[in-house]
Amino acid sequence: MQTLSITLDQLRGMIGLRVLHMDCECQVVEVLEDGPSLVLMDMEAHSTIQPDQHGEAHRRVPVTYTVPVLDPSSGVFSAEFLALEPLPPLEDR
């Protein structure tokens, strides 16, 4: 089996990239080293109510998704990561 590798620096280079995830336009906003995983922020009108430290909901925030880069059982790229479709920058649309 051929192994593929990706570095944290390569993943960090994806920050700011717009991608299509589950039919939602998202932007890569963070890389979590543990996993590693990408954190995507929904760029459409979807939002969720964020509770404060006491569990009381006070404000709406964009929905975020965490996408694992590697499949933990096999060590190859996860299906979720491979399904991300890069979108052109806004100025190119």
DOBA-338062 format. One line per field, with one value per atom (N, C-alpha, C): x, y, z; chain; atom name. Coordinates in steps of 0.05 Angstrom, whole numbers, plus 5000, padded with zeros to 4 digits. Each point is the difference from the previous one (the first is absolute). Layout:
BEGIN
px <- [X  ...]
py <- [Y  ...]
pz <- [Z  ...]
chain <- [A  ...]
name <- [CA  ...]
end
This chain:
BEGIN
px <- [5017  4983  5018  4993  5016  4990  5019  4993  5003  4981  5001  5005  5014  5005  4995  4992  4996  5011  5013  5012  4981  5004  4984  5004  5024  5004  4984  4997  4983  4971  4992  4972  4995  5020  4997  4998  5013  4998  4972  4983  4972  4982  5010  4984  4992  4975  4989  4988  5007  4989  4970  4985  4971  4996  4983  4994  4970  4992  4972  5000  4985  4998  4971  4990  4972  4982  5006  4984  4998  5019  5001  5027  5000  5025  5012  5025  5014  5028  5012  5028  5016  5024  5018  5010  4994  5007  5021  5005  5019  5009  5024  5010  5004  4988  5004  5022  5021  5023  4993  4983  4992  4982  5008  4984  5014  5009  4992  4972  4989  4973  5000  4981  4995  4974  5000  4975  4990  4975  4987  4978  4998  4978  4981  4974  4979  4999  5002  5000  4972  4981  4973  4985  4975  4984  4994  5011  4994  5015  4986  5012  4988  5014  4990  5002  4985  5001  5022  5018  5023  4994  5002  4996  5026  4995  5023  5011  5018  5013  4980  4977  4979  4979  5003  4981  4976  5000  4978  5006  4981  5004  4996  5019  4998  5005  5015  5006  5001  4996  5002  5028  5011  5026  4999  5019  4999  5005  4988  5004  5028  5013  5026  4999  5018  5003  5029  5004  5027  5003  5019  5004  5027  5000  5025  5015  5026  5016  5006  5006  5007  4979  4996  4983  5016  4990  5015  5006  4983  5005  5020  5001  5018  5024  4998  5022  5001  4980  4999  4980  5000  4982  4971  4986  4972  4982  4978  4981  4989  4996  4990  5019  5026  5021  5002  4999  5002  4975  4977  4976  4999  5018  5000  5007  4984  5004  5010  5023  5010  4982  4994  4984  5019  4993  5017  4997  5020  4998  4977  4989  4976  5005  5024  5005  5000  5003  5000  4972  4980  4973  4984]
py <- [4977  5023  5025  5019  5024  5019  5012  5019  5028  5017  5028  5016  5022  5016  5029  5015  5028  5013  5022  5012  5021  5007  5021  5027  5005  5025  5000  4977  4999  5005  4988  5004  5029  5012  5029  5018  4991  5015  5000  4983  4999  5020  5012  5020  5022  5007  5021  4988  4975  4987  4996  5006  4996  4972  4984  4973  4995  4980  4991  4975  5001  4978  4994  4976  4992  5021  5009  5019  5028  5006  5027  5012  5026  5014  5006  4991  5003  5012  5009  5010  4986  4991  4988  5022  4997  5021  4992  4973  4991  4972  4993  4973  4989  4978  4987  4979  5003  4982  4971  4998  4973  4988  4981  4987  4995  5019  5028  5003  5024  5006  5029  5006  5027  5010  5025  5012  5018  4995  5015  5017  5025  5018  5003  4996  5002  5029  5006  5027  5009  4982  5006  5011  5004  5013  4982  4976  4981  5010  4998  5007  4983  5001  4985  5018  4994  5017  4989  5018  4993  5005  4980  5005  5012  5015  5011  4979  5007  4981  4988  5013  4990  4984  4997  4984  5016  5026  5017  5010  4997  5009  5030  5013  5029  5011  4985  5011  4979  5009  4982  5001  4977  4998  4982  5003  4981  4971  4982  4972  4992  4983  4990  4969  4990  4971  4992  4977  4990  4976  5001  4979  4987  4974  4986  4997  5004  4997  4971  4985  4972  4982  4976  4980  4987  5000  4989  4970  4985  4971  4992  5015  4992  5019  5024  5019  5014  4995  5013  5024  5017  5023  4991  5014  4993  5007  4987  5005  5028  5010  5027  5021  4996  5018  4999  4976  4997  5012  5001  5010  5031  5014  5029  5009  5019  5010  5029  5007  5027  5018  5024  5019  5023  5013  5022  5024  5017  5024  5017  5015  5017  5019  5011  5019  4987  4973  4986  4990  5005  4990  5020]
pz <- [5000  5000  5000  4983  4998  5022  5014  5022  4989  5008  4993  5025  4998  5023  4994  5020  4998  5026  4997  5024  5012  5025  5012  4986  4990  4984  4975  4987  4976  5007  5023  5009  5007  5014  5008  4976  4978  4975  4988  5010  4991  5014  5022  5014  4981  5000  4982  4974  4994  4976  5003  4979  5000  4987  5013  4990  5002  4985  5001  5018  5022  5019  5005  4993  5004  4987  4976  4985  5013  5018  5013  4993  4993  4996  5027  5003  5026  4995  5021  4999  5022  4993  5019  5019  5026  5019  5020  5003  5020  4993  5010  4998  5028  5007  5026  4996  5015  4997  5009  5020  5010  4979  4986  4980  4974  4986  4999  4988  5004  4990  4990  4982  4991  5012  5008  5010  4978  4992  4979  5011  4990  5009  4976  5006  4979  4992  4974  4990  4990  5002  4991  5024  4998  5021  5024  5000  5022  5026  5022  5025  5022  5023  5023  5024  5021  5024  5018  5008  5016  5030  5017  5028  5013  5021  5015  5019  5017  5019  5020  5003  5018  4986  4974  4984  4990  5003  4991  4972  4982  4973  4997  4988  4997  4972  4984  4973  4979  4976  4977  4988  4993  4988  4975  4982  4977  5009  4984  5006  4992  5016  4993  4998  4984  4997  5004  5012  5003  4981  4982  4980  5006  5006  5004  4974  5001  4976  4994  5021  4997  5013  4988  5011  5023  5024  5023  4998  4987  4998  4979  4978  4978  4997  5009  4997  4973  4982  4975  5002  4979  5001  5004  5017  5006  4976  4998  4978  5002  5024  5004  4989  5006  4990  4970  4989  4971  4985  5014  4988  4999  5014  4999  4972  4989  4973  5002  4990  5001  4983  5010  4985  4991  4977  4992  5019  5002  5017  4991  5019  4994  4977  4997  4979  4972  4999  4975  4992  5015  4994  4984]
chain <- [A  A  A  A  A  A  A  A  A  A  A  A  A  A  A  A  A  A  A  A  A  A  A  A  A  A  A  A  A  A  A  A  A  A  A  A  A  A  A  A  A  A  A  A  A  A  A  A  A  A  A  A  A  A  A  A  A  A  A  A  A  A  A  A  A  A  A  A  A  A  A  A  A  A  A  A  A  A  A  A  A  A  A  A  A  A  A  A  A  A  A  A  A  A  A  A  A  A  A  A  A  A  A  A  A  A  A  A  A  A  A  A  A  A  A  A  A  A  A  A  A  A  A  A  A  A  A  A  A  A  A  A  A  A  A  A  A  A  A  A  A  A  A  A  A  A  A  A  A  A  A  A  A  A  A  A  A  A  A  A  A  A  A  A  A  A  A  A  A  A  A  A  A  A  A  A  A  A  A  A  A  A  A  A  A  A  A  A  A  A  A  A  A  A  A  A  A  A  A  A  A  A  A  A  A  A  A  A  A  A  A  A  A  A  A  A  A  A  A  A  A  A  A  A  A  A  A  A  A  A  A  A  A  A  A  A  A  A  A  A  A  A  A  A  A  A  A  A  A  A  A  A  A  A  A  A  A  A  A  A  A  A  A  A  A  A  A  A  A  A  A  A  A  A  A  A  A  A  A]
name <- [N  CA  C  N  CA  C  N  CA  C  N  CA  C  N  CA  C  N  CA  C  N  CA  C  N  CA  C  N  CA  C  N  CA  C  N  CA  C  N  CA  C  N  CA  C  N  CA  C  N  CA  C  N  CA  C  N  CA  C  N  CA  C  N  CA  C  N  CA  C  N  CA  C  N  CA  C  N  CA  C  N  CA  C  N  CA  C  N  CA  C  N  CA  C  N  CA  C  N  CA  C  N  CA  C  N  CA  C  N  CA  C  N  CA  C  N  CA  C  N  CA  C  N  CA  C  N  CA  C  N  CA  C  N  CA  C  N  CA  C  N  CA  C  N  CA  C  N  CA  C  N  CA  C  N  CA  C  N  CA  C  N  CA  C  N  CA  C  N  CA  C  N  CA  C  N  CA  C  N  CA  C  N  CA  C  N  CA  C  N  CA  C  N  CA  C  N  CA  C  N  CA  C  N  CA  C  N  CA  C  N  CA  C  N  CA  C  N  CA  C  N  CA  C  N  CA  C  N  CA  C  N  CA  C  N  CA  C  N  CA  C  N  CA  C  N  CA  C  N  CA  C  N  CA  C  N  CA  C  N  CA  C  N  CA  C  N  CA  C  N  CA  C  N  CA  C  N  CA  C  N  CA  C  N  CA  C  N  CA  C  N  CA  C  N  CA  C  N  CA  C  N  CA  C  N  CA  C  N  CA  C  N  CA  C  N  CA  C  N  CA  C  N  CA  C]
end
